[in-house]
Amino acid sequence: MKINISEVEEVLDLDLSEHLAENSHLKTTGPVCAHLRIEKIDDGLHIQGNITGTIVLQCSRCLTDFDRGLSLDTDLIYHPANTLKRGEEHRAFHKDESNIGFYSDDELDITDIMKEQLIFQIP
């Protein structure tokens, strides 16, 4: 689900249930649910909420797939990509900056954020 940033007045509450497309980093069983509050701040968006779903992992010992339920709280800050200084687009981020993201074209893909947050939880 993509949202147009200019259409968010001050606060947007979202309740989503999405079947995420499988990729090489993430396989889910069933829908992934998100309860998110998106709030406009001075220079971007503050996203808080909870994401739940079941991911498929593989045992490193026997290589058998197994399901693991996840419920994670999310607290993220997103800025417009044009706020980056020239050359910063490719710099490495520190661990304490892991809750910072960027969007472009006045659009934010909530589904991508859900995928990213689940991938970060894979051990």
C-alpha positions in Angstrom: 0.0 0.0 0.0 1.4 3.3 -1.0 0.4 6.6 0.6 0.7 10.1 -0.8 2.5 12.2 1.8 0.7 15.4 0.8 -2.6 13.7 1.6 -1.6 13.1 5.2 -3.0 16.1 7.0 -1.5 15.7 10.5 -2.1 12.1 11.7 -3.2 9.0 9.7 -4.2 5.8 11.5 -3.9 2.6 9.4 -5.0 -0.9 10.0 -3.6 -3.2 7.3 -3.7 -6.8 6.5 -1.4 -7.6 3.5 -0.2 -10.8 1.8 3.5 -9.9 1.2 5.2 -11.1 -2.0 7.8 -13.7 -1.3 11.4 -12.9 -2.0 14.8 -14.3 -1.2 14.9 -12.7 2.2 11.4 -13.2 3.4 8.7 -15.8 3.2 5.5 -15.4 5.2 2.5 -17.7 5.8 -0.8 -15.8 5.8 -1.3 -12.1 6.0 0.9 -9.6 7.8 -1.1 -7.2 9.9 0.0 -3.7 10.9 -1.6 -1.1 13.1 0.3 2.1 12.4 0.0 5.8 13.3 1.7 8.1 10.8 2.2 11.6 12.1 3.6 14.6 10.1 6.6 16.2 11.8 8.6 19.2 10.8 10.9 17.5 8.3 9.1 14.2 7.6 7.0 11.5 9.1 6.9 9.7 12.4 5.6 6.1 12.1 4.6 4.2 15.3 2.7 1.0 15.7 2.8 -2.8 15.7 3.4 -5.3 13.0 2.4 -9.0 13.4 2.8 -12.0 11.1 4.3 -15.4 10.7 7.5 -15.9 8.8 9.1 -19.1 7.5 12.6 -19.8 8.7 15.0 -22.7 8.1 16.7 -24.7 10.8 20.5 -24.4 10.3 21.0 -27.9 11.7 18.5 -30.0 9.8 17.4 -27.5 7.1 13.7 -28.1 7.9 11.4 -25.1 7.4 9.4 -23.9 10.4 7.0 -21.1 11.1 7.8 -18.3 13.6 5.2 -15.8 14.8 6.4 -12.3 15.2 4.9 -9.2 16.9 7.1 -6.2 16.8 6.7 -2.6 17.9 7.8 0.0 15.3 9.1 3.5 15.9 10.4 5.0 12.7 11.3 8.4 11.3 11.1 9.0 7.5 12.5 12.1 5.7 12.3 13.2 2.1 15.2 11.9 0.1 16.0 15.4 -1.1 17.0 16.4 2.4 20.2 14.3 2.0 23.3 16.3 1.2 25.0 15.5 -2.0 27.1 12.3 -1.6 25.3 11.1 1.5 23.0 8.9 -0.5 25.5 6.0 -0.3 27.0 6.5 3.2 26.8 3.8 5.8 24.3 4.3 8.6 25.1 3.6 12.2 23.2 1.2 14.4 21.5 4.1 16.3 20.1 5.3 12.9 18.3 2.1 12.1 15.0 3.7 12.7 15.5 6.4 10.0 14.4 6.0 6.4 13.8 8.1 3.3 11.1 8.5 0.8 10.9 10.1 -2.6 8.3 11.5 -5.0 6.0 12.4 -2.1 5.1 8.7 -1.7 5.7 6.1 1.0 5.3 2.4 0.5 3.9 1.0 3.7 4.2 -2.6 2.4 7.9 -2.2 1.9 8.2 -0.8 5.4 6.4 -3.9 6.8 8.7 -6.2 4.8 11.8 -4.4 6.0 10.8 -4.5 9.6 10.1 -8.2 9.5 13.4 -8.9 7.7 15.3 -7.0 10.5 13.8 -9.5 13.0 15.1 -12.6 11.3 17.8 -14.1 13.5 
